[in-house]
Amino acid sequence: MRVRVLLTVSITVALLGVAEVTLHLSGERLGQPQFWYAPDAQQLIEDMVRLETAGIVSDVVFAGSSMVQFGIRSSIVEDRLGSVEAAHNAGIPKGYTTVTRRWLLEEVVPRLQPDRVVWGLSSLDFNGGRPTPAIIEYEAARAGALGFFGWVDRGLWSVSMVARYRDILREPGFLFDLLDDQSTSRPELDVDDLMEPVDWPAVAQTPRTFADLRSSLLADFHVGDRHAADFRATIEALLADGIEVVVALLPVSAPYVEAHPDGVGGYRLFTDWLRDEVASLGIPLFDYSRAIPEEEFLDYNHVGPDGAALLTEMLASDLESLGW
């Protein structure tokens, strides 16, 4: 029995050793293992590590969801404002207030050390009625997992290729992927061009997406207690660190407004609440909610390249009025 156990352990260790060596030599053929909850977040971490290594800190960071990610052009702000040499867009998919709190305070601020933060928001960022809060996805990912086991898992990621690629190794066809290179990489950008949106999502406003908006994204819309608490706590933490904060109410389409319970009236209740909340924190709020023409929207709440340029020009002018 003892010999059998030792033999089993020896074979297991040997197989793990072979797997480690194989993955060290050709693991990149399997593609990039998923550490963060979204590939875009993973790319931003890599960009921030490059900036940190180069000794570059940020004069202003733009934070929020994909509406910020694709809606604000950092380079325009750099060109327009003399006090801003380095601006960075840290918007992430589903970056609602519950997600942005952790992302901004735990990842972005320590790496980029910004003097200022502009937080772009919409009602969707506060929806407590959404059935699957994005924070669940964030904390289910290895990078965002909480507690002891999350800490252990991140430690194994850094020392073991088997642990790093374990999700891919569970796929039945991973051996074929080792033979057929699956790796993809973004063209190497200069550090001055990092964290600036370069691709826009290919989406269109259709009856189905509007139906999804009404039945899912804005279903039972109300300001969630945790969403509101995380919003306030994030801003208070930034202000306590001496970081200047501005809130921007992002542009949305007419169908988006109408999809709220009670339509325009329901949306106005949210915007009134947000104004009062921001005023109580003593920080500026700029309202662009209906400032972009309908034809500039890719879908109900994401603007295309021309809309992003228009939005950023307006934002730069308003920031300039603050003395930036």
HUHU-V526692 format. One record per residue. N is the residue number from 1. PHI is phi in radians with two decimals (* if undefined). PSI is psi in radians with two decimals (* if undefined). Layout:
n=N phi=PHI psi=PSI
n=N phi=PHI psi=PSI
This chain:
n=1 phi=* psi=-0.79
n=2 phi=-1.11 psi=-0.72
n=3 phi=-1.11 psi=-0.69
n=4 phi=-1.12 psi=-0.72
n=5 phi=-1.11 psi=-0.78
n=6 phi=-1.11 psi=-0.69
n=7 phi=-1.13 psi=-0.74
n=8 phi=-1.09 psi=-0.78
n=9 phi=-1.10 psi=-0.73
n=10 phi=-1.12 psi=-0.75
n=11 phi=-1.13 psi=-0.73
n=12 phi=-1.08 psi=-0.81
n=13 phi=-1.09 psi=-0.72
n=14 phi=-1.11 psi=-0.77
n=15 phi=-1.11 psi=-0.71
n=16 phi=-1.12 psi=-0.68
n=17 phi=-1.10 psi=-0.76
n=18 phi=-1.09 psi=-0.76
n=19 phi=-1.09 psi=-0.72
n=20 phi=-1.07 psi=-0.81
n=21 phi=-1.12 psi=-0.78
n=22 phi=-1.06 psi=-0.77
n=23 phi=-1.22 psi=-0.59
n=24 phi=-1.12 psi=-0.63
n=25 phi=-1.41 psi=-0.64
n=26 phi=-2.49 psi=0.33
n=27 phi=-1.09 psi=-0.49
n=28 phi=-1.10 psi=-0.33
n=29 phi=-1.15 psi=-0.39
n=30 phi=-1.41 psi=-0.08
n=31 phi=1.59 psi=3.14
n=32 phi=-1.43 psi=2.08
n=33 phi=-1.13 psi=2.53
n=34 phi=-1.50 psi=2.00
n=35 phi=-1.79 psi=-0.73
n=36 phi=-1.65 psi=2.96
n=37 phi=-1.23 psi=-0.31
n=38 phi=-2.54 psi=2.47
n=39 phi=-0.98 psi=-0.63
n=40 phi=-1.10 psi=-0.67
n=41 phi=-1.14 psi=-0.69
n=42 phi=-1.10 psi=-0.71
n=43 phi=-1.14 psi=-0.69
n=44 phi=-1.12 psi=-0.65
n=45 phi=-1.06 psi=-0.78
n=46 phi=-1.08 psi=-0.70
n=47 phi=-1.12 psi=-0.76
n=48 phi=-1.16 psi=-0.61
n=49 phi=-1.11 psi=-0.72
n=50 phi=-1.09 psi=-0.76
n=51 phi=-1.13 psi=-0.75
n=52 phi=-1.09 psi=-0.76
n=53 phi=-1.10 psi=-0.61
n=54 phi=-1.41 psi=-0.03
n=55 phi=1.32 psi=0.38
n=56 phi=-1.66 psi=2.19
n=57 phi=-1.92 psi=2.94
n=58 phi=-1.87 psi=2.35
n=59 phi=-1.32 psi=-0.61
n=60 phi=-2.65 psi=2.39
n=61 phi=-1.99 psi=2.38
n=62 phi=-1.75 psi=2.16
n=63 phi=-2.12 psi=2.73
n=64 phi=2.47 psi=-2.71
n=65 phi=-1.59 psi=-2.88
n=66 phi=-1.09 psi=-0.36
n=67 phi=-1.11 psi=-0.60
n=68 phi=-1.36 psi=-0.76
n=69 phi=-0.90 psi=-0.75
n=70 phi=-1.84 psi=-0.04
n=71 phi=-1.87 psi=-0.22
n=72 phi=-2.18 psi=2.22
n=73 phi=-1.75 psi=1.87
n=74 phi=-1.02 psi=-0.66
n=75 phi=-1.11 psi=-0.58
n=76 phi=-1.14 psi=-0.71
n=77 phi=-1.14 psi=-0.71
n=78 phi=-1.09 psi=-0.69
n=79 phi=-1.26 psi=-0.59
n=80 phi=-1.47 psi=-0.60
n=81 phi=-1.89 psi=2.10
n=82 phi=-1.13 psi=-0.46
n=83 phi=-1.47 psi=-0.06
n=84 phi=-1.98 psi=1.87
n=85 phi=-1.64 psi=-0.64
n=86 phi=-2.28 psi=1.96
n=87 phi=-2.05 psi=2.46
n=88 phi=-2.37 psi=2.37
n=89 phi=-1.65 psi=1.92
n=90 phi=-1.88 psi=0.39
n=91 phi=-1.15 psi=2.50
n=92 phi=-2.33 psi=2.71
n=93 phi=-1.02 psi=2.37
n=94 phi=0.97 psi=0.64
n=95 phi=-1.43 psi=0.98
n=96 phi=-1.17 psi=3.00
n=97 phi=-0.99 psi=-0.63
n=98 phi=-1.16 psi=-0.58
n=99 phi=-1.43 psi=-0.78
n=100 phi=-1.08 psi=-0.55
n=101 phi=-0.99 psi=-0.91
n=102 phi=-1.21 psi=-0.80
n=103 phi=-1.02 psi=-0.82
n=104 phi=-1.25 psi=-0.85
n=105 phi=-1.36 psi=-0.55
n=106 phi=-1.66 psi=-0.46
n=107 phi=-2.03 psi=-0.92
n=108 phi=-1.30 psi=-0.94
n=109 phi=-1.07 psi=-0.79
n=110 phi=-1.07 psi=-0.56
n=111 phi=-1.47 psi=-0.77
n=112 phi=-1.70 psi=-0.27
n=113 phi=0.81 psi=0.99
n=114 phi=-1.24 psi=2.61
n=115 phi=-1.41 psi=-0.50
n=116 phi=-2.45 psi=2.62
n=117 phi=-2.28 psi=2.27
n=118 phi=-1.89 psi=2.06
n=119 phi=-1.83 psi=1.95
n=120 phi=-1.54 psi=2.30
n=121 phi=-2.41 psi=2.76
n=122 phi=-2.47 psi=3.07
n=123 phi=-1.07 psi=-0.56
n=124 phi=-1.01 psi=-0.55
n=125 phi=-1.15 psi=-0.29
n=126 phi=-1.98 psi=0.06
n=127 phi=-1.22 psi=1.83
n=128 phi=-1.37 psi=-0.11
n=129 phi=-1.65 psi=-0.03
n=130 phi=-1.22 psi=2.31
n=131 phi=-1.17 psi=-0.52
n=132 phi=-2.19 psi=1.54
n=133 phi=-1.02 psi=2.43
n=134 phi=-1.10 psi=-0.42
n=135 phi=-1.08 psi=-0.47
n=136 phi=-1.13 psi=-0.76
n=137 phi=-1.13 psi=-0.72
n=138 phi=-1.08 psi=-0.79
n=139 phi=-1.44 psi=-0.22
n=140 phi=-1.42 psi=-0.39
n=141 phi=-1.27 psi=2.71
n=142 phi=-1.13 psi=-0.62
n=143 phi=-1.20 psi=-0.53
n=144 phi=-1.82 psi=0.02
n=145 phi=-1.11 psi=2.40
n=146 phi=-1.63 psi=2.88
n=147 phi=1.44 psi=-3.08
n=148 phi=-1.08 psi=-0.79
n=149 phi=-1.19 psi=-0.57
n=150 phi=-1.11 psi=-0.72
n=151 phi=-1.12 psi=-0.75
n=152 phi=-1.11 psi=-0.76
n=153 phi=-1.07 psi=-0.72
n=154 phi=-1.16 psi=-0.59
n=155 phi=-1.15 psi=-0.74
n=156 phi=-1.13 psi=-0.64
n=157 phi=-0.97 psi=-0.71
n=158 phi=-1.34 psi=-0.30
n=159 phi=-2.07 psi=-0.27
n=160 phi=-2.23 psi=2.17
n=161 phi=-1.22 psi=-0.58
n=162 phi=-1.10 psi=-0.77
n=163 phi=-1.13 psi=-0.67
n=164 phi=-1.15 psi=-0.70
n=165 phi=-1.73 psi=0.25
n=166 phi=-1.04 psi=-0.66
n=167 phi=-1.14 psi=-0.68
n=168 phi=-1.22 psi=-0.65
n=169 phi=-1.15 psi=-0.38
n=170 phi=-1.30 psi=-0.31
n=171 phi=-1.27 psi=2.34
n=172 phi=-1.00 psi=-0.55
n=173 phi=-1.70 psi=0.34
n=174 phi=-1.14 psi=-0.50
n=175 phi=-1.15 psi=-0.63
n=176 phi=-1.19 psi=-0.59
n=177 phi=-1.16 psi=-0.51
n=178 phi=-1.14 psi=-0.53
n=179 phi=-1.48 psi=-0.50
n=180 phi=-1.93 psi=1.86
n=181 phi=-1.01 psi=2.06
n=182 phi=-1.77 psi=-0.04
n=183 phi=-1.19 psi=2.46
n=184 phi=-2.37 psi=2.62
n=185 phi=-2.57 psi=2.58
n=186 phi=-1.36 psi=2.50
n=187 phi=-0.94 psi=2.44
n=188 phi=-1.11 psi=2.14
n=189 phi=-1.77 psi=2.66
n=190 phi=-1.17 psi=2.63
n=191 phi=-1.04 psi=-0.49
n=192 phi=-1.23 psi=-0.29
n=193 phi=-1.80 psi=0.04
n=194 phi=-1.28 psi=2.63
n=195 phi=1.08 psi=0.75
n=196 phi=-2.28 psi=2.22
n=197 phi=-1.09 psi=2.29
n=198 phi=-2.06 psi=-0.36
n=199 phi=-2.22 psi=2.47
n=200 phi=-1.91 psi=2.55
n=201 phi=-1.16 psi=2.45
n=202 phi=-1.54 psi=1.46
n=203 phi=-2.23 psi=2.83
n=204 phi=-2.48 psi=2.60
n=205 phi=-1.42 psi=1.99
n=206 phi=-2.27 psi=2.86
n=207 phi=-0.97 psi=-0.59
n=208 phi=-1.19 psi=-0.79
n=209 phi=-1.14 psi=-0.59
n=210 phi=-1.17 psi=-0.69
n=211 phi=-1.11 psi=-0.71
n=212 phi=-1.11 psi=-0.68
n=213 phi=-1.02 psi=-0.78
n=214 phi=-1.32 psi=-0.61
n=215 phi=-1.64 psi=-0.29
n=216 phi=-2.20 psi=-1.19
n=217 phi=-1.07 psi=-0.69
n=218 phi=-1.98 psi=0.28
n=219 phi=-1.09 psi=2.36
n=220 phi=0.88 psi=0.74
n=221 phi=-1.05 psi=2.25
n=222 phi=-2.77 psi=2.71
n=223 phi=-1.25 psi=2.02
n=224 phi=-1.27 psi=2.51
n=225 phi=-1.05 psi=-0.79
n=226 phi=-1.19 psi=-0.68
n=227 phi=-1.04 psi=-0.80
n=228 phi=-1.17 psi=-0.73
n=229 phi=-1.13 psi=-0.72
n=230 phi=-1.19 psi=-0.61
n=231 phi=-1.05 psi=-0.91
n=232 phi=-1.12 psi=-0.78
n=233 phi=-1.10 psi=-0.65
n=234 phi=-1.12 psi=-0.83
n=235 phi=-1.13 psi=-0.73
n=236 phi=-1.08 psi=-0.68
n=237 phi=-1.17 psi=-0.71
n=238 phi=-1.12 psi=-0.79
n=239 phi=-1.11 psi=-0.66
n=240 phi=-1.12 psi=-0.48
n=241 phi=-1.51 psi=0.10
n=242 phi=1.40 psi=0.32
n=243 phi=-1.64 psi=2.23
n=244 phi=-1.31 psi=2.38
n=245 phi=-2.19 psi=2.37
n=246 phi=-2.23 psi=2.44
n=247 phi=-1.87 psi=2.36
n=248 phi=-2.09 psi=2.17
n=249 phi=-1.47 psi=1.98
n=250 phi=-1.38 psi=2.71
n=251 phi=-1.21 psi=2.48
n=252 phi=-2.38 psi=2.80
n=253 phi=-1.47 psi=2.90
n=254 phi=-1.06 psi=-0.75
n=255 phi=-1.05 psi=-0.61
n=256 phi=-1.08 psi=-0.81
n=257 phi=-1.06 psi=-0.78
n=258 phi=-1.20 psi=-0.37
n=259 phi=-1.32 psi=-0.19
n=260 phi=-1.21 psi=2.61
n=261 phi=-0.94 psi=2.27
n=262 phi=1.22 psi=0.25
n=263 phi=1.03 psi=-2.29
n=264 phi=-1.02 psi=-0.70
n=265 phi=-1.10 psi=-0.71
n=266 phi=-1.15 psi=-0.68
n=267 phi=-1.16 psi=-0.69
n=268 phi=-1.13 psi=-0.59
n=269 phi=-1.05 psi=-0.70
n=270 phi=-1.15 psi=-0.86
n=271 phi=-1.10 psi=-0.63
n=272 phi=-1.13 psi=-0.73
n=273 phi=-1.08 psi=-0.78
n=274 phi=-1.12 psi=-0.72
n=275 phi=-1.05 psi=-0.77
n=276 phi=-1.12 psi=-0.71
n=277 phi=-1.14 psi=-0.79
n=278 phi=-1.16 psi=-0.72
n=279 phi=-1.05 psi=-0.67
n=280 phi=-1.17 psi=-0.38
n=281 phi=-1.55 psi=-0.14
n=282 phi=1.27 psi=0.57
n=283 phi=-2.19 psi=2.79
n=284 phi=-1.30 psi=2.65
n=285 phi=-2.29 psi=2.25
n=286 phi=-1.93 psi=2.27
n=287 phi=-1.82 psi=1.91
n=288 phi=-1.98 psi=0.33
n=289 phi=-1.00 psi=-0.58
n=290 phi=-2.21 psi=0.56
n=291 phi=-1.61 psi=-0.20
n=292 phi=-1.89 psi=2.30
n=293 phi=-1.01 psi=2.58
n=294 phi=-0.99 psi=-0.63
n=295 phi=-1.22 psi=-0.18
n=296 phi=-1.55 psi=-0.04
n=297 phi=-1.54 psi=2.36
n=298 phi=-1.34 psi=-0.67
n=299 phi=-2.49 psi=-2.62
n=300 phi=-1.25 psi=-0.40
n=301 phi=-2.55 psi=0.17
n=302 phi=-1.97 psi=2.24
n=303 phi=-1.59 psi=2.69
n=304 phi=-1.48 psi=-3.01
n=305 phi=-0.98 psi=-0.78
n=306 phi=-1.17 psi=-0.69
n=307 phi=-1.13 psi=-0.65
n=308 phi=-1.14 psi=-0.72
n=309 phi=-1.11 psi=-0.74
n=310 phi=-1.12 psi=-0.81
n=311 phi=-1.05 psi=-0.78
n=312 phi=-1.18 psi=-0.63
n=313 phi=-1.09 psi=-0.75
n=314 phi=-1.12 psi=-0.74
n=315 phi=-1.11 psi=-0.75
n=316 phi=-1.06 psi=-0.71
n=317 phi=-1.11 psi=-0.74
n=318 phi=-1.19 psi=-0.66
n=319 phi=-1.16 psi=-0.64
n=320 phi=-1.08 psi=-0.62
n=321 phi=-1.16 psi=-0.33
n=322 phi=-1.47 psi=-0.06
n=323 phi=1.70 psi=0.18
n=324 phi=-1.30 psi=*
